[in-house]
Amino acid sequence: MTLITITRPLSLSEIYRRQARELRKSWGFQFSEWRRRVCMRRELLTLSDSDLRDIRWTRAEVEAEGRKPFWKA
């Protein structure tokens, strides 16, 4: 026996609420990603030359990464 379920169509207000929720989620993700980049770049700038050798970065690479704006990956 096959069970068929029929769902009612969404109203415009329900569609708008879902879209708004998705938009807030994507903005939230984007802001958290930007914040993560800022924190990571600040931390990179504080590493010693010996720490940089361990992660195989040069001081010039770290300086270049630190100068990038937060919105650039």
N, C-alpha and C positions, 0 to 999 in steps of 0.2 A: 504494500500500500504506500503510495507516494503522498507526502504531505506538502501541500502548496500553501505558501504564506504570501499574503498580499499586504504590502505596506502602503500607507497613505502618502501622497506626495507632500513634500515639505512646503510650508508657507514661506512667503518671501521674508518675513521677519526671522524665521528659523534659519533660513539660508544666510541672511545677513549676520545673525549671531554666530553661526559656525565660521563664516569667513572672518569675522572680527577676531574670534578666538584663535584661529590659525595665524592671522596676521600678528597678533600679540605674541604668540609662541615664536614665530620666526624673528620678530624684533628682539625678543628676549634672548634668543640664541645668538643673534648677531652682536648684541651688546656684550654678552658674556664672552664671546670670541674676541672682541676688541679688547676687553679688559684683560683677558688671558695674555694677549700679545704684549700689551703694555707692561704687565708684571714680568713676563719672561724676558723682555728686552732690558728692563731695569736690572733684573737679576744678572743677566749676561754682563752688563757693564760693570758689575761689582766683582766679577771673578778675577782671580790673580792670573798672572802669566802661566804659572804652573798648572792651574786648573784648566786654562784654555788649551794648553798642550794636551792634557788628558782627553779633552773632547775634540781635539784636532781642529780647533779654530784659531785664527790669528787675531791679534788685537785690531788690525785693520778691518777684518770681517765683522768683528763685534761692533766696532764703531759705525760701520756702514749699516748694520742691522739696527743699531740704536737710533740712528737718524731717520729711519723709515717712519712715516706717519702710521698711526694705529690701524688705519683702515686697509693698509697694504700688507698682503701676506708675505 
